Amino acid sequence: MQTTLNITEIASMPASAFSTAAAPLQAGTEESQAEEQSEFTVKLMGFADGSKAKVIKEIKTIMEGMNLVQAKKFVEESPQVVRKDISKEEAEELKRILETAGATVELE
């Protein structure tokens, strides 16, 4: 084909140039998705030794309609979702309350 078109050398662009150009676009969309997150999930991951009773008491208070036995079982079977689809402020408040009681909490 080069001989029929009288082309002596074809300049080719390296494939890495395309992938590096697309990387900033992908990073920008990921950042915008993180900024736009308005609903959070509070997940109980575990608890510190000696703080089990405090965590059970807080879970019983937070989870409406849960009795002491259910709260104990909930805490012992962690990781468990405490609340989902809540605002950032409410999620931060629950995290603070549970961590004060000795729980390990994760926000998603």
C-alpha positions in Angstrom: 0.0 0.0 0.0 2.9 2.4 0.7 4.3 1.9 -2.7 1.1 2.5 -4.5 0.5 5.8 -2.7 4.1 6.8 -2.7 4.3 7.0 1.1 7.7 6.4 2.4 7.0 6.6 6.1 3.8 6.5 8.1 3.9 8.4 11.3 2.0 6.5 13.9 0.8 7.8 17.3 1.6 5.4 20.2 -1.4 3.8 21.8 -0.3 5.0 25.2 -1.1 8.6 24.1 -4.8 7.7 23.8 -4.9 6.0 27.2 -3.2 8.8 29.0 -5.5 11.3 27.5 -8.5 9.4 28.6 -7.3 9.0 32.2 -7.9 12.6 33.3 -11.5 12.3 32.0 -12.1 9.2 34.0 -10.6 10.7 37.1 -12.8 13.7 36.7 -16.0 11.7 36.5 -15.1 9.6 39.6 -14.5 12.8 41.6 -17.8 14.3 40.5 -19.6 11.0 41.5 -17.9 11.1 45.0 -18.9 14.8 45.5 -22.5 14.1 44.4 -23.0 11.2 46.9 -26.0 12.3 49.0 -27.0 9.0 50.6 -24.8 7.0 52.9 -24.8 3.7 54.6 -23.6 3.2 58.2 -22.1 -0.3 58.7 -21.1 -1.7 62.1 -17.8 -3.6 61.4 -17.0 -4.7 65.0 -16.4 -3.5 68.5 -13.5 -3.1 71.0 -13.0 -5.6 73.8 -14.9 -4.6 76.8 -17.3 -2.3 75.0 -19.8 -4.8 73.8 -22.5 -3.8 76.3 -22.2 -0.1 75.4 -22.4 -0.9 71.7 -25.5 -3.1 72.2 -27.2 -0.4 74.2 -26.5 2.2 71.4 -27.7 -0.2 68.7 -30.9 -0.8 70.7 -31.4 2.9 70.9 -30.6 3.6 67.2 -32.6 0.7 65.7 -36.3 1.4 66.4 -38.3 -1.6 67.5 -35.3 -3.7 68.4 -35.2 -5.4 71.8 -32.1 -6.2 73.9 -31.8 -9.8 72.6 -32.1 -8.7 69.0 -29.5 -5.9 69.5 -27.1 -8.4 71.1 -27.5 -10.7 68.2 -27.1 -7.8 65.7 -23.8 -6.7 67.3 -22.4 -10.2 67.6 -23.0 -10.9 63.9 -21.2 -7.8 62.6 -20.5 -6.6 60.0 -24.1 -5.4 59.8 -25.8 -2.4 58.1 -27.1 -0.1 60.8 -28.8 2.4 58.5 -28.8 3.0 54.8 -29.8 5.8 52.4 -29.3 8.5 55.0 -27.9 12.0 54.8 -24.2 12.7 55.4 -24.9 14.6 58.6 -27.0 11.8 60.1 -24.4 9.2 59.0 -21.6 11.2 60.7 -23.6 11.5 63.9 -24.4 7.8 64.0 -20.7 7.1 63.4 -19.7 9.4 66.2 -22.2 7.9 68.7 -21.1 4.3 67.9 -17.4 5.0 67.9 -17.8 6.7 71.3 -19.4 3.5 72.6 -16.4 1.5 71.2 -17.6 0.3 67.9 -15.8 0.2 64.6 -18.0 1.9 62.0 -17.6 2.3 58.2 -19.5 4.8 56.0 -20.2 3.8 52.4 
